[in-house]
Amino acid sequence: MQPDNFESKIMKSISKILIFLSLCISFQIVGAQNVEVPELGEGAYASVMTCGPGKEFYESFGHSALRICDTANGLDIVFNYGIFDFDEPNFYLKFAGGRLNYFVGAQRFEHFISEYQYYGRSVTEQRLRMTKTELQRLYELLAENSKPENKYYKYDFFRDNCATRVRDMIVASMEDGDKPLFNPDKGISSYRDMIYKYSGATSPWWCFGVDILLGARCDRRMTSDQYMYIPMEMMAQFDTLTTLAGNPVSEPSQQLLPQIQKTTPPLLTPTLCFMLLFILVLILTLVARHKGWRLQWLDAILFSLSALISVLLLYLWFGSDHWCTKWNFNLLWANPLFFWIVCRLRKPNRGVTIALIICLVAMLLIWLAGWPQTFNSATMLIALTLLLRLHARERKAESGKRRT
């Protein structure tokens, strides 16, 4: 089904950035199905499958899945929690609003591995050290989840994705004494920190977009189990994770496919781009002061873009179900008050101008303090550019009053 005009270009652009946050999507859409649940044989095992990053921005963090293998019964299935349907009506609007359902699907292992081999992405396997009872329980839980009436779930970028579902299913199937022992004191990084760790160097423009959309909640420090929203972090933890009894949770990881696909960082980063913009606006402002120009066309462009971005941020905060887009202090620079300025370019309002200057200065102070939200360095340059033009307008208005 084709998206309507309301959803078209703007919603597609927003959704591409939000899909980037989804971290771990497999685009081979496999129909969830009723999986038969035989009694597993003695040689059966379960393993965590971790796939390496791909070339697309939404593949930067890899992917996680669970494999159940039982050669005695001819069973070798991979359960994938990162599936959604592009053909769902109003897809982009639902995705942008955080109301798109994801689902779990099952596919044969040879199909799963051949897909990642084709794209040159690595696949690593970690066999879980489970008792026969725990293994059987895990398989039954996965099969039950795969039924048409149970397969859908409410996806959350950081708290309920393809990796955290794998973690939760493993924990749910284990006896109390065999459950993983997570370290609650590991909280040295935030959700935003992890995004930069895995994609900051190769996808700076998408990180810039993500930083604009994410609010202060994403700067909270994480516990060790919360790190597992990123597949590669979960793989690293399972290599050293132990149970309450001190036993390893999994066997050492084994690489089934090497990482062939490489990513290349862009030459022009957002910080460099907006640094050049700031310098250009500064030069124009100085020349305009000497020549007596007003530069209303420049202010109309800058302030209109800021105001339009504020509409998006307000929608994501108050109109969407996304946990991570609440309390977004980017509204200090992407401020709806700029609509007033744009509508009254020829008649500056000193009160509104001063209010906007205070907001921009407050943002710079928050950036220096590093609390409660971390800002992208490029947005700080945007704030300085807006501050420069607001100050120039206020100075021009004051000089005009003195002349009269």
SEDOKE-570502 format. One record per residue (C-alpha): x, y, z. Coordinates in nm, 2 decimals. Example, Ala and Ser with C-alpha at 12.3 -4.5 7.8 and 13.67 -1.06 7.14 Angstrom:
BEGIN
+--------+--------+--------+
:     px :     py :     pz :
+--------+--------+--------+
:   1.23 :  -0.45 :   0.78 :
:   1.37 :  -0.11 :   0.71 :
+--------+--------+--------+
***
This chain:
BEGIN
+--------+--------+--------+
:     px :     py :     pz :
+--------+--------+--------+
:   0.00 :   0.00 :   0.00 :
:   0.14 :   0.34 :  -0.10 :
:   0.17 :   0.60 :   0.17 :
:  -0.07 :   0.90 :   0.12 :
:   0.05 :   1.26 :   0.06 :
:   0.05 :   1.35 :   0.43 :
:   0.30 :   1.07 :   0.51 :
:   0.52 :   1.10 :   0.20 :
:   0.86 :   1.27 :   0.20 :
:   0.87 :   1.42 :   0.56 :
:   0.75 :   1.10 :   0.72 :
:   0.99 :   0.89 :   0.52 :
:   1.28 :   1.11 :   0.62 :
:   1.18 :   1.09 :   0.99 :
:   1.13 :   0.72 :   0.97 :
:   1.47 :   0.66 :   0.82 :
:   1.63 :   0.82 :   1.12 :
:   1.40 :   0.63 :   1.36 :
:   1.48 :   0.30 :   1.18 :
:   1.85 :   0.38 :   1.23 :
:   1.76 :   0.37 :   1.61 :
:   1.60 :   0.03 :   1.57 :
:   1.95 :  -0.10 :   1.56 :
:   1.89 :  -0.46 :   1.46 :
:   1.64 :  -0.52 :   1.18 :
:   1.65 :  -0.81 :   0.94 :
:   1.47 :  -0.71 :   0.61 :
:   1.40 :  -1.07 :   0.50 :
:   1.03 :  -1.07 :   0.60 :
:   0.95 :  -1.42 :   0.72 :
:   0.60 :  -1.50 :   0.80 :
:   0.56 :  -1.60 :   1.17 :
:   0.41 :  -1.95 :   1.20 :
:   0.30 :  -2.22 :   1.43 :
:   0.62 :  -2.41 :   1.51 :
:   0.58 :  -2.78 :   1.61 :
:   0.74 :  -2.84 :   1.95 :
:   0.88 :  -3.20 :   1.96 :
:   1.08 :  -3.33 :   2.26 :
:   1.43 :  -3.22 :   2.19 :
:   1.70 :  -3.49 :   2.16 :
:   2.02 :  -3.53 :   2.37 :
:   2.24 :  -3.35 :   2.12 :
:   2.01 :  -3.04 :   2.09 :
:   2.14 :  -2.70 :   2.18 :
:   2.04 :  -2.33 :   2.17 :
:   2.27 :  -2.05 :   2.07 :
:   2.28 :  -1.67 :   2.04 :
:   2.34 :  -1.56 :   1.69 :
:   2.51 :  -1.22 :   1.65 :
:   2.54 :  -1.06 :   1.30 :
:   2.79 :  -0.79 :   1.21 :
:   2.71 :  -0.44 :   1.08 :
:   2.60 :  -0.37 :   0.73 :
:   2.65 :  -0.08 :   0.49 :
:   2.31 :   0.08 :   0.56 :
:   2.27 :   0.32 :   0.84 :
:   2.01 :   0.11 :   1.02 :
:   2.25 :  -0.19 :   1.02 :
:   2.53 :  -0.02 :   1.21 :
:   2.47 :  -0.22 :   1.53 :
:   2.43 :  -0.56 :   1.39 :
:   2.15 :  -0.80 :   1.47 :
:   2.06 :  -1.07 :   1.73 :
:   1.86 :  -1.39 :   1.70 :
:   1.82 :  -1.73 :   1.88 :
:   1.90 :  -2.06 :   1.72 :
:   1.75 :  -2.40 :   1.82 :
:   1.93 :  -2.69 :   1.67 :
:   1.84 :  -3.06 :   1.71 :
:   1.99 :  -3.28 :   1.44 :
:   1.81 :  -3.59 :   1.57 :
:   1.47 :  -3.44 :   1.48 :
:   1.60 :  -3.26 :   1.17 :
:   1.54 :  -2.93 :   1.34 :
:   1.75 :  -2.61 :   1.29 :
:   1.55 :  -2.29 :   1.33 :
:   1.64 :  -1.93 :   1.39 :
:   1.40 :  -1.71 :   1.58 :
:   1.42 :  -1.34 :   1.48 :
:   1.25 :  -1.06 :   1.68 :
:   1.35 :  -0.78 :   1.44 :
:   1.07 :  -0.81 :   1.18 :
:   0.81 :  -0.56 :   1.06 :
:   0.60 :  -0.53 :   0.75 :
:   0.66 :  -0.24 :   0.51 :
:   0.32 :  -0.31 :   0.35 :
:   0.13 :  -0.23 :   0.67 :
:  -0.12 :   0.06 :   0.61 :
:   0.01 :   0.40 :   0.72 :
:   0.36 :   0.24 :   0.78 :
:   0.56 :   0.56 :   0.80 :
:   0.31 :   0.75 :   1.02 :
:   0.29 :   0.46 :   1.26 :
:   0.67 :   0.42 :   1.27 :
:   0.72 :   0.79 :   1.34 :
:   0.46 :   0.78 :   1.61 :
:   0.61 :   0.47 :   1.78 :
:   0.30 :   0.27 :   1.71 :
:   0.43 :   0.01 :   1.46 :
:   0.41 :  -0.35 :   1.58 :
:   0.71 :  -0.57 :   1.53 :
:   0.69 :  -0.95 :   1.54 :
:   0.89 :  -1.26 :   1.58 :
:   0.94 :  -1.50 :   1.29 :
:   1.11 :  -1.84 :   1.24 :
:   1.33 :  -1.94 :   0.95 :
:   1.56 :  -2.23 :   0.88 :
:   1.92 :  -2.18 :   0.97 :
:   2.05 :  -2.23 :   0.62 :
:   1.83 :  -1.95 :   0.49 :
:   1.94 :  -1.72 :   0.78 :
:   2.31 :  -1.78 :   0.72 :
:   2.30 :  -1.75 :   0.35 :
:   2.14 :  -1.41 :   0.37 :
:   2.43 :  -1.27 :   0.58 :
:   2.68 :  -1.45 :   0.36 :
:   2.54 :  -1.28 :   0.06 :
:   2.57 :  -0.93 :   0.22 :
:   2.92 :  -1.00 :   0.35 :
:   2.82 :  -0.96 :   0.72 :
:   2.97 :  -1.17 :   0.99 :
:   2.78 :  -1.42 :   1.20 :
:   2.90 :  -1.53 :   1.54 :
:   2.75 :  -1.81 :   1.74 :
:   2.75 :  -1.86 :   2.12 :
:   2.61 :  -2.19 :   2.24 :
:   2.42 :  -2.16 :   2.57 :
:   2.51 :  -2.39 :   2.86 :
:   2.16 :  -2.50 :   2.95 :
:   2.01 :  -2.81 :   3.10 :
:   1.78 :  -3.02 :   2.89 :
:   1.48 :  -2.89 :   3.08 :
:   1.59 :  -2.53 :   3.03 :
:   1.65 :  -2.59 :   2.66 :
:   1.31 :  -2.75 :   2.62 :
:   1.15 :  -2.46 :   2.80 :
:   1.33 :  -2.20 :   2.58 :
:   1.21 :  -2.38 :   2.27 :
:   0.85 :  -2.39 :   2.39 :
:   0.86 :  -2.02 :   2.48 :
:   0.99 :  -1.93 :   2.14 :
:   0.74 :  -2.15 :   1.96 :
:   0.46 :  -2.00 :   2.17 :
:   0.58 :  -1.65 :   2.08 :
:   0.58 :  -1.73 :   1.71 :
:   0.21 :  -1.82 :   1.70 :
:   0.00 :  -1.57 :   1.50 :
:  -0.19 :  -1.45 :   1.80 :
:   0.13 :  -1.39 :   2.01 :
:   0.39 :  -1.28 :   1.76 :
:   0.34 :  -0.90 :   1.78 :
:   0.51 :  -0.68 :   2.04 :
:   0.55 :  -0.31 :   2.10 :
:   0.90 :  -0.23 :   1.98 :
:   1.12 :   0.02 :   2.18 :
:   1.45 :   0.13 :   2.04 :
:   1.65 :   0.09 :   2.37 :
:   1.44 :  -0.12 :   2.60 :
:   1.26 :  -0.38 :   2.39 :
:   1.43 :  -0.47 :   2.06 :
:   1.57 :  -0.78 :   1.88 :
:   1.86 :  -0.81 :   2.13 :
:   1.68 :  -0.75 :   2.45 :
:   1.41 :  -1.00 :   2.35 :
:   1.68 :  -1.26 :   2.31 :
:   1.82 :  -1.18 :   2.65 :
:   1.48 :  -1.19 :   2.82 :
:   1.38 :  -1.52 :   2.66 :
:   1.70 :  -1.68 :   2.78 :
:   1.66 :  -1.55 :   3.13 :
:   1.29 :  -1.66 :   3.14 :
:   1.38 :  -2.02 :   3.04 :
:   1.65 :  -2.07 :   3.31 :
:   1.62 :  -2.20 :   3.66 :
:   1.68 :  -1.95 :   3.94 :
:   2.03 :  -2.09 :   4.01 :
:   2.13 :  -2.07 :   3.64 :
:   2.01 :  -1.72 :   3.57 :
:   2.28 :  -1.48 :   3.44 :
:   2.44 :  -1.26 :   3.70 :
:   2.43 :  -0.90 :   3.56 :
:   2.65 :  -0.64 :   3.71 :
:   2.43 :  -0.34 :   3.83 :
:   2.73 :  -0.12 :   3.87 :
:   2.85 :  -0.11 :   3.52 :
:   2.67 :   0.21 :   3.44 :
:   2.95 :   0.42 :   3.29 :
:   2.79 :   0.48 :   2.95 :
:   2.45 :   0.62 :   2.83 :
:   2.23 :   0.50 :   2.55 :
:   2.36 :   0.79 :   2.34 :
:   2.72 :   0.69 :   2.42 :
:   2.66 :   0.35 :   2.27 :
:   2.52 :   0.49 :   1.95 :
:   2.84 :   0.69 :   1.91 :
:   3.06 :   0.40 :   1.99 :
:   2.92 :   0.19 :   1.71 :
:   2.82 :   0.45 :   1.44 :
:   2.98 :   0.79 :   1.53 :
:   3.28 :   0.74 :   1.30 :
:   3.10 :   0.59 :   1.00 :
:   2.76 :   0.76 :   1.02 :
:   2.81 :   1.11 :   1.16 :
:   2.52 :   1.26 :   0.97 :
:   2.28 :   1.00 :   1.10 :
:   2.41 :   1.04 :   1.45 :
:   2.35 :   1.42 :   1.41 :
:   1.99 :   1.35 :   1.31 :
:   1.95 :   1.10 :   1.60 :
:   2.09 :   1.35 :   1.85 :
:   1.83 :   1.60 :   1.74 :
:   1.55 :   1.35 :   1.79 :
:   1.66 :   1.20 :   2.12 :
:   1.58 :   1.36 :   2.45 :
:   1.75 :   1.37 :   2.79 :
:   1.63 :   1.02 :   2.88 :
:   1.89 :   0.88 :   2.65 :
:   2.17 :   1.03 :   2.86 :
:   2.09 :   0.81 :   3.16 :
:   2.37 :   0.58 :   3.27 :
:   2.29 :   0.21 :   3.20 :
:   2.33 :  -0.11 :   3.40 :
:   2.51 :  -0.40 :   3.24 :
:   2.19 :  -0.57 :   3.12 :
:   2.07 :  -0.25 :   2.96 :
:   2.39 :  -0.24 :   2.75 :
:   2.24 :  -0.55 :   2.57 :
:   2.01 :  -0.34 :   2.36 :
:   2.31 :  -0.34 :   2.12 :
:   2.37 :  -0.69 :   1.97 :
:   2.75 :  -0.66 :   1.97 :
:   2.75 :  -0.55 :   2.34 :
:   2.53 :  -0.85 :   2.43 :
:   2.77 :  -1.08 :   2.25 :
:   3.06 :  -0.94 :   2.44 :
:   2.89 :  -0.98 :   2.77 :
:   2.78 :  -1.34 :   2.70 :
:   3.14 :  -1.43 :   2.65 :
:   3.21 :  -1.35 :   3.02 :
:   2.87 :  -1.37 :   3.18 :
:   2.83 :  -1.62 :   3.46 :
:   2.53 :  -1.76 :   3.66 :
:   2.46 :  -1.70 :   4.03 :
:   2.65 :  -2.02 :   4.09 :
:   2.96 :  -1.89 :   3.90 :
:   2.92 :  -2.11 :   3.59 :
:   2.96 :  -1.96 :   3.24 :
:   2.63 :  -1.89 :   3.07 :
:   2.76 :  -1.98 :   2.72 :
:   3.05 :  -2.15 :   2.55 :
:   3.32 :  -1.93 :   2.39 :
:   3.19 :  -1.75 :   2.07 :
:   3.26 :  -1.91 :   1.74 :
:   3.26 :  -1.71 :   1.42 :
:   3.06 :  -1.88 :   1.14 :
:   3.11 :  -1.60 :   0.88 :
:   3.38 :  -1.33 :   0.86 :
:   3.29 :  -0.96 :   0.82 :
:   3.36 :  -0.87 :   0.46 :
:   3.14 :  -0.56 :   0.42 :
:   3.32 :  -0.24 :   0.51 :
:   3.18 :   0.11 :   0.57 :
:   3.35 :   0.44 :   0.47 :
:   3.30 :   0.76 :   0.67 :
:   3.19 :   1.07 :   0.48 :
:   3.44 :   1.35 :   0.41 :
:   3.21 :   1.63 :   0.51 :
:   3.09 :   1.59 :   0.87 :
:   2.80 :   1.79 :   1.03 :
:   3.04 :   1.98 :   1.26 :
:   3.26 :   2.09 :   0.97 :
:   2.95 :   2.18 :   0.76 :
:   2.79 :   2.40 :   1.03 :
:   3.12 :   2.55 :   1.12 :
:   3.15 :   2.67 :   0.76 :
:   2.79 :   2.79 :   0.78 :
:   2.86 :   2.99 :   1.10 :
:   3.17 :   3.15 :   0.94 :
:   2.97 :   3.24 :   0.63 :
:   2.69 :   3.40 :   0.84 :
:   2.94 :   3.58 :   1.05 :
:   3.10 :   3.73 :   0.74 :
:   2.77 :   3.83 :   0.60 :
:   2.66 :   3.99 :   0.93 :
:   2.98 :   4.20 :   0.95 :
:   2.95 :   4.31 :   0.59 :
:   2.57 :   4.39 :   0.64 :
:   2.66 :   4.60 :   0.95 :
:   2.90 :   4.80 :   0.74 :
:   2.67 :   4.83 :   0.44 :
:   2.35 :   4.88 :   0.63 :
:   2.18 :   4.56 :   0.50 :
:   1.91 :   4.39 :   0.69 :
:   1.96 :   4.03 :   0.56 :
:   1.60 :   3.95 :   0.61 :
:   1.62 :   3.67 :   0.35 :
:   1.89 :   3.50 :   0.56 :
:   1.69 :   3.53 :   0.88 :
:   1.38 :   3.40 :   0.71 :
:   1.56 :   3.08 :   0.60 :
:   1.74 :   3.02 :   0.93 :
:   1.45 :   3.10 :   1.16 :
:   1.19 :   2.91 :   0.95 :
:   1.40 :   2.59 :   0.95 :
:   1.44 :   2.61 :   1.32 :
:   1.07 :   2.67 :   1.37 :
:   0.98 :   2.38 :   1.15 :
:   1.21 :   2.14 :   1.33 :
:   1.04 :   2.25 :   1.65 :
:   0.71 :   2.11 :   1.52 :
:   0.87 :   1.77 :   1.46 :
:   1.03 :   1.77 :   1.81 :
:   0.70 :   1.87 :   1.98 :
:   0.52 :   1.59 :   1.79 :
:   0.78 :   1.33 :   1.89 :
:   0.76 :   1.45 :   2.25 :
:   0.38 :   1.49 :   2.30 :
:   0.22 :   1.31 :   2.01 :
:   0.43 :   0.99 :   1.98 :
:   0.48 :   0.68 :   2.20 :
:   0.86 :   0.69 :   2.17 :
:   1.02 :   0.68 :   2.52 :
:   1.35 :   0.82 :   2.39 :
:   1.21 :   1.14 :   2.24 :
:   1.06 :   1.29 :   2.55 :
:   1.23 :   1.58 :   2.74 :
:   1.42 :   1.70 :   2.44 :
:   1.61 :   2.02 :   2.52 :
:   1.69 :   2.07 :   2.15 :
:   1.37 :   2.27 :   2.16 :
:   1.59 :   2.55 :   2.31 :
:   1.73 :   2.61 :   1.96 :
:   1.46 :   2.45 :   1.75 :
:   1.22 :   2.68 :   1.91 :
:   0.85 :   2.75 :   1.81 :
:   0.90 :   3.11 :   1.91 :
:   1.09 :   3.15 :   1.58 :
:   0.75 :   3.14 :   1.40 :
:   0.67 :   3.47 :   1.56 :
:   1.01 :   3.62 :   1.44 :
:   0.95 :   3.49 :   1.09 :
:   0.60 :   3.64 :   1.08 :
:   0.73 :   3.98 :   1.19 :
:   1.06 :   4.01 :   1.02 :
:   1.01 :   4.38 :   0.95 :
:   0.88 :   4.46 :   1.30 :
:   1.11 :   4.30 :   1.56 :
:   0.96 :   4.22 :   1.90 :
:   1.22 :   4.28 :   2.17 :
:   1.06 :   4.06 :   2.43 :
:   1.04 :   3.75 :   2.20 :
:   1.40 :   3.82 :   2.08 :
:   1.53 :   3.84 :   2.43 :
:   1.34 :   3.52 :   2.52 :
:   1.50 :   3.33 :   2.23 :
:   1.85 :   3.46 :   2.32 :
:   1.80 :   3.34 :   2.68 :
:   1.70 :   2.99 :   2.55 :
:   2.01 :   2.97 :   2.32 :
:   2.24 :   3.08 :   2.61 :
:   2.08 :   2.83 :   2.84 :
:   2.15 :   2.56 :   2.57 :
:   2.52 :   2.66 :   2.56 :
:   2.54 :   2.64 :   2.94 :
:   2.38 :   2.29 :   2.94 :
:   2.63 :   2.18 :   2.67 :
:   2.92 :   2.30 :   2.89 :
:   2.77 :   2.14 :   3.20 :
:   2.70 :   1.81 :   3.02 :
:   2.36 :   1.78 :   3.20 :
:   2.08 :   1.70 :   3.17 :
:   2.13 :   1.63 :   2.80 :
:   2.42 :   1.58 :   2.57 :
:   2.41 :   1.79 :   2.25 :
:   2.57 :   1.72 :   1.92 :
:   2.86 :   1.96 :   1.86 :
:   2.70 :   2.06 :   1.52 :
:   2.39 :   2.18 :   1.70 :
:   2.60 :   2.40 :   1.92 :
:   2.72 :   2.57 :   1.60 :
:   2.36 :   2.61 :   1.49 :
:   2.27 :   2.77 :   1.82 :
:   2.57 :   3.01 :   1.78 :
:   2.45 :   3.10 :   1.43 :
:   2.10 :   3.17 :   1.55 :
:   2.23 :   3.37 :   1.84 :
:   2.45 :   3.58 :   1.61 :
:   2.16 :   3.67 :   1.39 :
:   1.92 :   3.75 :   1.68 :
:   2.19 :   3.98 :   1.83 :
:   2.24 :   4.15 :   1.49 :
:   1.86 :   4.20 :   1.45 :
:   1.84 :   4.34 :   1.81 :
:   2.13 :   4.57 :   1.75 :
:   1.98 :   4.69 :   1.42 :
:   1.65 :   4.76 :   1.59 :
:   1.81 :   4.96 :   1.87 :
:   2.02 :   5.17 :   1.63 :
:   1.70 :   5.24 :   1.43 :
:   1.52 :   5.37 :   1.74 :
:   1.81 :   5.60 :   1.83 :
:   1.80 :   5.75 :   1.48 :
:   1.43 :   5.83 :   1.51 :
+--------+--------+--------+
***
